[in-house]
Amino acid sequence: MKLYRFLTGPDDNAFCHKVSLALSKGWELHGSPSLAFNAETGLMQCGQAVTKLVEGVDYDPEMKLGQQ
């Protein structure tokens, strides 16, 4: 089964660490990162899709994707 996550956060060092942690757990980048300005907070927001193939797992909407 292929899992999909979309990681988001402010454009800062913590976001890069979030993506790096996902990559270290076997997730792969999917597409290009995105940036958007949040007028409410005045900050740039980042997003990056990641995917991961897992075997022996059936999809359950209650699963914690970050723990896969």
N, C-alpha and C positions, 0 to 999 in steps of 0.2 A: 504494500500500500504506500502511496506517496502522500506525505503530510505537507501542509502549507502553512506558513506563518507570515505575518506582516509586522515587522518590528518598527516601532515608532519612538520618537523622543526628541527632545531639544537638540539642536546642532551643537553638541559639545562632546567632550572626551568620554563621558559616560555612554553615549550612544555608540561610539566606536567600540567600547568594551563590550556592550550588549551584543553587537554583531560578531565580534571576535569570539565571545563565549559560545554563541550558537555555532559558529564554524568549527570550534574545537570539539563540539559535541556531535559532529558529523553532518550538520546542516550545510546546504550549498546555496550560494547566492543565486537568485532567480531574477533576471532582468536588472535594470539599472536602478540606482537609488533615486529617491525623489526628495525635493526640497519645497517647502511652502512657508510663506510668512503668516504667522498667527498674529493678526492685528489686535486681538484681545490682550495677549501677553507681550507683544512687541518682539517676539523671538522667532527665529527660523526653526522649523520643525523638519526632521529627517524621517524618511521611511525606507525600508529595504525588505523586499520579499525574500524568503528563504524556503527551501524545500528539503525533504529528507525521505529516503526510501527506508521503510521498516518492514521486516518480515515477521510473521506470526502474530500480528496485531490486527484486530478488526476495528474499524472506525467506530468511535463512540463520541457523541458530541460533548460528553462530560469529561473527556480525557484532557489532561494538562499537557498541551503540546510542548511546552518548554521542558518537560520532564522526559520526553521521548528521546 
